Every structure is written in C-alpha cells, then in structure tokens.
Amino acid sequence: MMYSNVDVNGLSGCVDGKKERRIYKVVLTGGPCAGKTTVQAMMSTFFENIGWKVYRVPEAATLLLGGGVKFADLDENDVNTFQENLLKTLLQLEKTYFDMAATSKKDTLVISDRGAMDPSSYMKAEQWQTLLDNNNWNNVSLRDARYDQVIHLVTAAQGAEDFYTLANNHSRSEPVEEARKLDKVTQQSWVGHPYVDVIDNSTDFQKKVRRAIDAVCNKMGLNMGDRLSPESIKRKFLVSTLPDDKVFPVFQDFDVVHDYLSTSNPKMQARLRKRGQNGKLGQYTYMHTLRNETKFNGQIVEVRTSLSVKDYDMLYSQLDLTRQSVHKTRRCFVWNNQYFQLDIYKEPCHPRCKGLLILETYTTNTSHSMETPDFLDNVKEVTGDPLFSMFHLSRKD
C-alpha cells in the first residue's frame, strides 16, 4: 500500500516544510430527482481515489420523512415546526462530520446532501425569518460561512423529463410541475453564497456527474486533465505485465469486490461494490448500482446509491448464483496530468480473470495513438469489447 504525502498537483500549501491539511465543505442542493445521491457517491469515490478522506452527510429530510411524516397530513404550523426540527437535525448531522474532518490527518472533503438553506424553500419568507430569530440564526452564517461551495443540481423535471421518477425515493411525491417550482425556489435560496455552480440537464447524466465534480475541482485548483470534460469517454486498455511498484507515480491502492444480484428484468443489472483499504471494516464504503440496458434517448441509465454495511449485507443475500464475486486491487494514479486507474484482478476468480490487468481512463482523446503511461508494457485497447466487461468477467460458465 502506498500513500501520497504531497497533494497530486501541489494543491495544498506548505508551512515550515510541512503539508498544510485542507478541509473543504461542499453542499449538493437542487429540486427532486436531480441526482444528488448519485453525485454524492461518485464525487466521494473520485476524491477517495486521489487520497482524500471523504465524509458524506446524509439528507436529513429523507431520514425524517422515512419515519412516517407525510406533508399532506400537516397544516401550516406543523410544516413550520417540522422544518425547524429538520434544520436542527441537519446542523447536528453536519457538526458530527465537520468535527471528524477537523481531526482527520488527511485532506478531507465533506459533502452534504442538501444544506442549511434548503428548508427555507418550503416556507414563506416571514416564517423563515421567525425561525431564524427564534434560534438566533442568520442567513449569512447558515449560507455563506458554512460551506466552501454550493453545487445546485437541476431537477430532471426541467430538461430531462423522461428521466424524472419517484421510484428511487419513497419520500418523494412531487409531480413534474411542483418539482420545477421547488427547484427554482431552492436555487434562489442560495443566492448570495460566493461560490454557486448550477449543473443543468444539457448533457446526459454521466456527463452531468462529471461536470459537478469538475466544478469542485476547478474551485479547489485541482488539475485532472480532461478526465472530467463533458466530452470525455471511458477508454480501456489491456496491460500484459504489472511492473514494480517503484516505477509508478504516487498511487492509492484499494481492495474492491463486485457482486451481481438477481433481477426479474433481464435488461436490468444490479451490482454491489465493496471498496476499502487496509482490510479494516471502518475503512470500507459500499455502493449499489442499477444499470438499465434499455436505452432512453440513447442513454444507458445507471443509478448509484451509497449503502450502510447493514444494507449491503441485506442485499448480499440476493446474489445472482450464476455469477461469482470479482476481486481486484484498484490502483489510482495521475500520469502527465491524466487520471488513470489500473484494475489488478486477483483470486478467488474465474480462470479468465487470472493475471488480468485492465487500465481505464476518461479522456476527450479518441485517437488510436493516445499515449498511455510509458512504464506499462504491451498495452492493447479493449474499449467496448464485451469480453472485458465486468458483467462478462463475473460469469461462472
């Protein structure tokens, strides 16, 4: 295992010859079905890959509404009481993660799923002001001083209506028109923060995710080449041999296990991922991915959701018995300002995976002569080859 003791592009400064640790706080906001949960999961993975510690603050509203609260059953006073308690819950959740970030020994990113100004979107202006006065709060401290950056993700109901769904969030009940209104007032509630980026639906969702991560990287001064460009594509290369660790630039190694779940729809893939370092339970993250092979407007739709270890264990009982676990070490590094990950497949595995090395990157370069790391030998492109898809590699037959 190898860890970076300097930031990948000199991102953090130095004081008395020592690296200055950074804490960066980002809030993801937006209307219903904007992709906040998936963006939070993908942004987390991206920054973990380059050596940052990442904390993900869950959405307080989903936690509370999941306990049986229904807005349709509440009168105006009840709504205001709920929003006040929601904000108190949100602030305490964030404090927990902010406090942990303050003691982290690594550069740390805290990503909040919705932030302190979001409850104001569901209240009248005078009611919001009363709430602030009663708790000795103010807009400046809640909005401007609390977060380094605001990423507003526009609801799919505005510009991507075919993808607007209530199915992946049982607490969501807004029709399309209501979702558009909520998106607008939520965006307005953050006006005044010095760093707000609005990520609309002018591209497909995968590019929308990359644009959101790119917006954060730009504000932080982090150069990741063209990996995060909206026009970038994933390219995959087969590598013949694994060189000595010493020839690599600074890298991060992760233990990754993928498992496929049974589904009733043959066009739907369901996958679990466990990813961590050092083999310690507390250093693993868990993700569930649903991939619909039926294209909508030319897009293959993937929905990624971060899981608790309890939810992961529950879903693990639904394994597809025709497939086996895929174990690999994922090595992440930057070479010539281009971000790469090298998947080193390992046992237990199907014979087809034994010794397999697959290099991946996102790039706008579609040339056959694209440069790959010069310390890797006999590199052959396999982009789009189904034989090297993980879905195929997991097959038992």
C-alpha angles and dihedrals in degrees: 000000000000129000131195116244091186128046116263094250104017088271095155123054127230131242118197089345093306126115112254109231116228131213115193123184121202128180121204112208138162143114127305117301094015096134098255095143094049093044090050090052095046094044089051092052092047095054094041087056091059094048105268125135108235129199120192116206109208121229107269093204093058090050093052098038089049087064093069104277112144120189091208089065095051129090121214094272091049091051092052092048090049093050091050092052090043090056092048089051092048093050092050092048090051092046089057092055095038089054091050090048090053091060096042116120091211136061102281134206121196115197117193120201096221122346146226096287096052096084089061088068090068096048139065115258094249091049091051091051091050089052090052093048094048091054100036090244129139136196095246095057094042096043113023105028099039103062133036093213141009121214112195111198111199115231117256085237086076109063100341101058094151088066098046107116139161093200099093097052118047091193092060119092106151120129118224097269093048090048090055092051092048091049091054096048091044090054091049092051090066096049106124098043107119095228116043122151120190114207109196132186098260089118134040117279098261089055089045089058092049091048090055093051090044090054090056093045091051093052090048094048092241114154113210098163114231096324092109097042113126087234095053122116132197114258123190129200133189113228120202103207138014111237126214115289090241094070093058122092115241106310144179121223122206131186107230129186122184124194130179122221130214115262132186091220115071089204091058125081120197118193137179123207128194114190131175151119137254093013091269118141095224091055097060129097125200130211138183119206127193114194120188111203090195104095122230113202088342094308130118104218121223124181117194123194129183113232138203116236088252092056090044092054091048093052091044088071088068095064119155101243092204089068135056134217117277112220122192146150110237112208115196123194144146120240122179090348090303120119116227137176123200116203111209106194115214142179140318086058145121113276089251089066098046109121092356117156120186123182118202136186140159114233144151089225109105095170119127087224094058111149118247125189107300094221092064116086133215097007115186124185116238100169109154094007105137091206088071098045114113090234089062095040091056094059116116095208 
